[in-house]
């Protein structure tokens, strides 16, 4: 087994090797699964009370709340799995408001027959991601459905964090002259999932970038709270996020194509599949729109963080072509980067 967590935390002894419908019935088997699979990994002072709700302290002020459901196929892929993806995805959605993520709930839908060693491996991954992000899982739920009613397992995570009083990040804040900063290479996650799903192989493995970005955001806010907008470009990729920004603020966005970083093996995978990296999901990158006068300092701070070491300024906001994202190619021509009509890569998160 590739995962050292699985070696240091062996599968607990259970009455069954696979999930049974009775594990979702609320009886002895349900309690056994909760006590042996979930609680040892997620236990904290709030969760150990085992109430039907979590009672949490609120320091006052504004709260950022988000929820997301993860149905990725396959559930294991190079660089991650559905477990850490579920934690990181909701942590990042909260962090993009400038909030500090604090608490998450986790809901599992398990297919009858799912091997417990698979579930255990995923829960270990979730535990690790939660610890890295510095958040607590304080509530949860588990449902078991008949074989064929879901594909192995689906996970919902909901969570919230607290927004500092001096932070007001919104897609409607952009003004001409703002700089656009991308925290790293595009399309890593989407291509890791797709190449695994399609059985494609390259000289070097395409790995997902799944990661929690809240510590990177904290470093950025320490430079200045005047970040105008921020987004983790997941489904629909960078192109969708920037089009949403341009539409919300009624401004134009000009990208410089030769500055947008894409790993060579990822670019090759995109070419084979006929997909533009600008439209591919990322799970460990962010795009930030900042005033021009703080852009260089913001970029320097990002580069000092592991998850921002490849950060680069990729464009600027303009009062030309309001609502439109344009990309200048290496030959000097401009092309429109529009919203995708549909989903190019289903079940990518």
Secondary structure, DSSP 8 states (H G I E B T S, - for coil): ---HHHHHS-----S-SB--GGGGTTSHHHHHHIIIIIHHHH--TTGGG--SS------SSEEEEEEEEE--SSSEETTEEHHHHHHHHHHHHHHTTT-EEEEEEEEEEEETT-BHHHHHHHHHHHHHHHHHHT-EEEEEEEEEE-TTSSSSEEEEEEEEEEE-TT----TT---TT-EEEE-S-SSHHHHHHHHHHHT---SS---------HHHHHHHHHH-S-EEEEE---TTHHHHHHHHHHHHHT-EEEEEGGGS---HHHHHHHHHHT--GGGS--SS--EEEE-GGGHHHHHHHHHTSGGGTT-EEEEEEESSSTT-EEEE-TTS-EEE----SS-SSTT--
